[in-house]
Amino acid sequence: MSIDLPLVFAALMGAAVLAYVVLDGYDLGVGMLMPAATSGEQDVMVSSIGPFWDANETWLVLGVGLLLVAFPAAHGVVLTALYLPVTAMLIGLMLRGVAFEFRVKAEGWHRELWNWLFWAGSFLAAAAQGYMLGAYITGFETGFGYFLFSMLVAGGLCGGYVLLGGAWLILRTEGVLQKKAIGWTRWGLLWVALGVALVSIATPLASEPVRDTWFDFPRTAALMLLPLASALAWLWIWRSTGRLKRGDSVPEWAPFAGAVTVYVLAFAGLAYSLFPYVVMDRITIWEAAAPPSSLKVVLIGALVVLPFIIAYTVFSYHVFRGKASAKLYDH
Amino acid sequence: MESDPLLLARIQFGLNIAFHILFPSITIALAWILVYFRIRYARTGSETWLAAYRLWTKIFALSFAMGVVSGIVMSFQFGTNWPGFMENVGNIAGPLLAYEVLTAFFLEATFLGVMLFGMSRVPGWVHVSSTVLVAIGTSLSAFWILALNSWMQTPTGHGIVDGHLIALDWWQVVFNPSFPYRFTHMMIASGLTAAFVVAGLSAWRLLRAAGDPAAKVALRTGVLVAAVLAPLQIVVGDLHGLNTLEHQPAKVAAIEGLWETAHGAPLVLFAVPNVREKRNDFSIEIPKGASLILRHDADAEIRGLNAFEPDVPPVAPVFFAFRVMVGMGMLMVLLSWYGAWRMRKGVAPPRWLLWAFAGFTFSGWIATLAGWLVTEIGRQPWLVTGVLRTADAVGPVGAAQLGASLTGYILTYGLMLIAYMVVMTHLAGKGGASPEPQPAATERAIA
């Protein structure tokens, strides 16, 4: 039985990155929203993400770990090309991570500093990730136009995380904070719509391989389903948040589910555009792949362990279901 | 000054990994100490054990967060700065790192949330189990990373097929010759580091509030754990040294400051290695001591650095770091034994002894860092002994970008470390007696 191991690993790596973006996306989004909340509300917001941020970030380690294991040649090229944005992201993630602990344990102006660093770290990490995405899509081309494109994607991803964060808060909070969260989610939606529109126009302009993939009739007709579905998901979130704002009975999980749908669709579009390259237009997954013996060893381990990871992750969310309370993080 | 990218890359990696190791060296063993506190609370229902558990959970949470975020940086360092490592030995390093992420990182990260915040939301046995799973996760993490690091020191189980270095026998790769010694040595090192942190910060609290019951039980725990582990570490360290003599004799030569192969080599207690003239100045030595300790034969031959030219490690850092580590280890034995004896039968320790323990709070950091300097610098110029040189693994990132990232890391780590020390001191001084919501009622029903 011969399986296309590089293909399997490309799918696994993609899934890990998607999981990371959705999961850490909501907690980075909440972090970016901190300045818009009062002190008491901030404590509730942090409580809503406190038990999860560490495990959420681990999907990033898995994603980059799979790149390292399965596509070692590409791993070096990608991380060298993205050297400074990766460093910025790591510093942002570091500051954000420890700020959880420092902001409740420090006193006086130290506490204020760590509160600010919690926001700054979240923003830096999100923007750096967006920048990396832009650079990755365009095959690390240099030039002012490409720099602008990457900055555009950076802004778009920040908006995307705000959308996820706001929708998460709708699910996990109540009262005044929830009302604010509805407003934030709608702002995030608008921001995302603008960002996605601009990126969708700019991407085929910036990247010839993408242009070729997208405008390859008649496949393009089927491809149009993606933007169509995304628009529908966007509308669903817009409507459900509007109805929540008015106090109509709409399931509170609807905006978050909608946001996740948007991400899955965007991811599918991205994967389709990039395939089969792991470094755009330069290295395919098969060219970069490690020998089958390494891949097999890791695949067996992954297949055995992943069900457990998913099971205890679900367990963890079950333990902390319901509305977040400020008391939770006073540990 | 022309900055050498290789040197900058090495400094950056060294800084990253040195900063990172500070925190797992506490949390690996502290997780198990927390299991102990948690089980004592479950069995006795005593508020004292609960207070100790709650305080040390806070300290654990902070230390763990520092370890996690600096660990994420580590996972990227291979790609950003050492692509040659993955290109050459990726088929060994990759799977080992993947297994670390899959089996350890997710486990500890997920159950940490339940452990820190879920006490009032889950039955007692689930909470205790979560604490145990976090401890298992951190220990598993140590297992995999030490398997990889040990393979880099004493590589076995691999072969070259179609021009690629691949694993031929994973059992031999993981359980390579130095692994059992290095894994045990590091686990005990963590035990000692955590024990002295617990003892030291508890002593600090007792200096401010002499009757604090939680601090008293924590101090006893720390001192007793240290008293058991410190002598054990000396034995394990010795066995580790014998193993290193067999597999990495150049490292031993640097440790001993032995420039020339000799029969009946002296044990150099202190000296200033003179690299240019290849000898030791101001040497205080015990004749035939090295041969006696290493080969159990006063006239046995020990190969000197001259036997390994030109592949010799930098002598001075290895030589001095080793003596710092051993010196610290001996002081740990003295202090912990005296403390255990003085505090026997529950007698309260005198203030000067509390000050001594407080002073030794971070002694484990000094010993552990010194030990890592010995083992990693002692392996140079090899990144993987006999297989890959450090200089051949560095990436193409230029000095300017390296300078930028290095500066960024230094500033960030500096900020984080200062904040950590301030908050730790503050938490320790406050002690664990703050009013907290009670855990679930089913708590008390566990045996």
Contacts between the chains, C-beta under 8 A, distances in Angstrom:
chain1	res1	chain2	res2	distance
A	50	B	113	7.4
A	50	B	116	7.9
A	50	B	117	6.3
A	51	B	113	3.2
A	51	B	114	7.2
A	51	B	116	7.1
A	51	B	117	4.9
A	51	B	118	7.3
A	52	B	113	6.2
A	54	B	65	7.6
A	54	B	68	5.7
A	54	B	109	4.1
A	54	B	110	8.0
A	54	B	112	5.8
A	54	B	113	7.0
A	55	B	106	6.5
A	55	B	109	4.1
A	55	B	110	4.5
A	55	B	112	7.9
A	55	B	113	6.8
A	57	B	68	7.3
A	57	B	72	6.5
A	57	B	109	7.6
A	58	B	101	7.0
A	58	B	105	4.9
A	58	B	106	5.3
A	58	B	109	4.9
A	60	B	72	7.1
A	61	B	71	8.0
A	61	B	72	6.1
A	61	B	75	5.1
A	61	B	101	5.4
A	61	B	105	6.1
A	62	B	101	5.2
A	62	B	102	7.3
A	62	B	105	7.9
A	62	B	106	7.8
A	64	B	75	6.2
A	64	B	76	6.4
A	64	B	79	7.2
A	65	B	75	6.5
A	65	B	97	5.8
A	65	B	98	5.5
A	65	B	101	4.8
A	66	B	98	7.1
A	67	B	79	7.7
A	68	B	78	6.6
A	68	B	79	6.2
A	68	B	86	6.1
A	68	B	90	7.2
A	68	B	94	5.8
A	68	B	97	6.7
A	69	B	90	7.5
A	69	B	94	3.6
A	69	B	95	6.4
A	69	B	97	7.0
A	69	B	98	4.8
A	70	B	94	7.7
A	72	B	86	4.5
A	72	B	87	6.1
A	72	B	90	3.9
A	72	B	94	6.6
A	73	B	87	6.9
A	75	B	79	4.9
A	75	B	83	7.2
A	75	B	86	5.9
A	76	B	79	6.0
A	76	B	83	2.9
A	76	B	84	7.9
A	76	B	86	6.2
A	76	B	87	6.5
A	76	B	395	6.6
A	77	B	83	7.8
A	78	B	79	7.2
A	79	B	76	6.6
A	79	B	79	3.4
A	79	B	80	4.6
A	79	B	83	7.4
A	80	B	79	7.6
A	80	B	80	6.7
A	80	B	83	6.4
A	80	B	395	5.5
A	80	B	396	6.2
A	80	B	397	5.9
A	83	B	80	5.6
A	83	B	397	5.4
A	83	B	401	5.5
A	83	B	405	7.1
A	84	B	401	6.2
A	84	B	404	6.7
A	84	B	405	7.2
A	86	B	76	5.9
A	86	B	80	5.9
A	87	B	80	7.4
A	87	B	404	7.5
A	87	B	405	4.4
A	87	B	408	5.9
A	87	B	409	7.8
A	88	B	408	7.8
A	90	B	72	6.5
A	90	B	73	4.8
A	90	B	76	6.1
A	91	B	408	5.6
A	91	B	409	7.6
A	91	B	412	5.2
A	93	B	69	6.2
A	93	B	72	6.0
A	94	B	69	4.1
A	94	B	70	6.9
A	94	B	72	7.5
A	94	B	73	6.7
A	94	B	412	6.0
A	94	B	416	7.0
A	95	B	412	6.9
A	95	B	416	7.9
A	97	B	65	5.5
A	97	B	68	6.2
A	97	B	69	3.9
A	98	B	62	7.7
A	98	B	65	5.1
A	98	B	66	5.9
A	98	B	69	6.0
A	98	B	416	5.8
A	98	B	419	7.5
A	98	B	420	8.0
A	100	B	65	6.4
A	101	B	61	5.8
A	101	B	62	4.4
A	101	B	65	5.0
A	101	B	423	7.8
A	102	B	62	7.7
A	102	B	419	5.6
A	102	B	423	6.4
A	105	B	58	7.0
A	105	B	62	6.6
A	105	B	423	4.8
A	105	B	426	7.3
A	105	B	427	6.3
A	106	B	419	7.0
A	106	B	422	7.5
A	106	B	423	5.9
A	107	B	426	7.1
A	110	B	419	7.1
A	110	B	422	7.2
A	114	B	419	7.5
A	290	B	90	6.3
A	290	B	91	6.0
A	290	B	94	6.4
A	291	B	91	6.1
A	291	B	161	7.7
A	291	B	162	7.7
A	291	B	164	5.6
A	291	B	166	5.8
A	293	B	91	7.0
A	293	B	166	5.3
A	293	B	167	6.8
A	294	B	90	7.5
A	294	B	91	4.3
A	294	B	94	5.8
A	294	B	95	5.7
A	294	B	166	6.8
A	294	B	167	7.3
A	297	B	95	4.8
A	297	B	167	7.4
A	297	B	170	6.8
A	298	B	94	7.0
A	298	B	95	5.0
A	298	B	98	4.7
A	298	B	99	7.6
A	301	B	95	7.5
A	301	B	98	6.8
A	301	B	99	5.5
A	301	B	102	5.8
A	301	B	103	7.6
A	302	B	98	7.4
A	302	B	102	6.1
A	305	B	102	4.5
A	305	B	103	5.9
A	305	B	106	8.0
A	306	B	102	7.4
A	309	B	102	7.3
A	309	B	106	4.7
A	309	B	110	7.7
A	312	B	106	7.8
A	312	B	107	7.5
A	312	B	110	5.2
A	312	B	111	7.1
A	313	B	106	7.7
A	313	B	110	5.9
A	315	B	110	8.0
A	316	B	110	5.0
A	316	B	111	7.6
A	316	B	113	5.6
A	316	B	114	6.2
A	319	B	113	7.8
A	319	B	114	5.6
A	319	B	118	5.2
A	319	B	121	5.5
A	319	B	122	5.9
A	320	B	113	7.1
A	320	B	117	7.1
A	320	B	118	7.2
A	320	B	121	7.1
A	327	B	437	6.9
A	328	B	117	5.4
A	329	B	117	7.4
A	331	B	54	7.6
A	331	B	57	6.6
A	331	B	58	6.3
A	331	B	61	6.9
A	331	B	116	5.5
A	331	B	117	6.3
